[in-house]
């Protein structure tokens, strides 16, 4: 079926150009001119300089309403076959000792507060 010159049901992944850039492994490399930087780790401690970010976008955890890490472990059973070294994820769980989500209210508040403190540190004065 044709609609506006395109086949309906056409695969969406062909709608944009592939990203073909050398990805920086540290912010220092990114600052030297590499075009992309992706960091994985805790949001409460980054290698970003003070006031270097234009915007912070977040989907923070909601204390005990949704435990994202526990939910992620449900899908980990299938993901472990496509992630990690040689197609097998080496970790038994997606959980991390540094995650914000905690059952204890004081621990949760402290960890989420540390994330917001880091966001404040890296966000420019005129940032969002």
N, C-alpha and C positions, 0 to 999 in steps of 0.2 A: 504494500500500500504506500502511495506517495503522498507527502504532505509538505507544502512549501519547497518542493524540489528535493526533499530528503526522504529516504525510506524510513517509515515509522518502525521503531524497534532497532534502529541502527545503534551500534555500540557507542556509548558515551565516551569511552576512554580515547577515542580518536578525535574528540572535539578540541583538544588543545595540543600545542607543540610539546614535545618532551623537554624536560629540564635537563640540560646537558652542561652542567657547571662543575667545577672542582670544589667539593665541599670542604670547608675548614673544619679541623678537628678541635680547635680552640678559638676563643674570641680573639686572641692575639693574631692568629692567622687570618681571621676574617677582617680585622682592622687593617691588615697589610694589603687588602685588595681582593681576597676571595669573595665570591658573590653569594655564598650560602653558608649558613652555620646552623646546625641542629644539635642541641645538647640534650642528653637524657640524664636525669638525676633528680635530686631534690630541688624543689623551687625555693627552698629556704636558704640555699647557699649556691650562688652562681659565680661564674668567672667574668660576669659583665661588669664594666666600670660604672662608677656612680653616674647617674643622670645620662645614661646612654640609650635609653629606650623611649620610643615615641608613644607606645600604647601597650597596655597589659590587658590581655583577654583571659578570663578564667572561668572555669566551671568547678567551683570549690565543692568539696564533699559536704554533706549535710548531716553531720554527726552520726546518728544511728539510723537515719532513714534509708540510705542506700550505701552499702559497703561495696564500693567499686572493686576493690582488690579481691574480695571474696567472689564477686560476680565474675571477674576476669579469670579466676581459677577454673570456673565452670567451662569456659571456652578454651582454656589452656590445654585440655586433653587433646583437642584437635590441632591447636596452633603449634604445639611442641614438635609436630612432624614437619612443619614448614619453616620454623624459626631456629636460629642458632647454627652452630657449627655443623657442617655436613647435613643440614636439613633436620637436625634433631636438637631441640632446645635443651640445654644442659641443666637448667634449673627445674626443680620439682614443682615450684609455685611461682606465681607472679607477685607474691607478697614481698614487701621490703620492710626491714626494721625502721626505716626512715619515713615511712608513709604517714600522712597526716591523719588518716582515718584511724580512730582509736575508740575503744569502748569506754574508756575513762574520760569523763568530761574535762578534767583539768589538763590531761595530756593532749587531748584534741585541741582545746583552746590554745595551749602553748605552741603546738606545732603549726596550727593555722595562723596564729599571730606572727610566727617567725616567717612564714611565707609572705604575709602582707607587709612585714617590715622590709623584707628583701625587695619586694615590688616597689615600695616607696623609695628605697635607696637607688635603684637603677632607673626609675622613671624621671624623665626630664620635668622641669618645673612647669612647662606648658603642655605636658603629655596628658594622655587620657588613661 
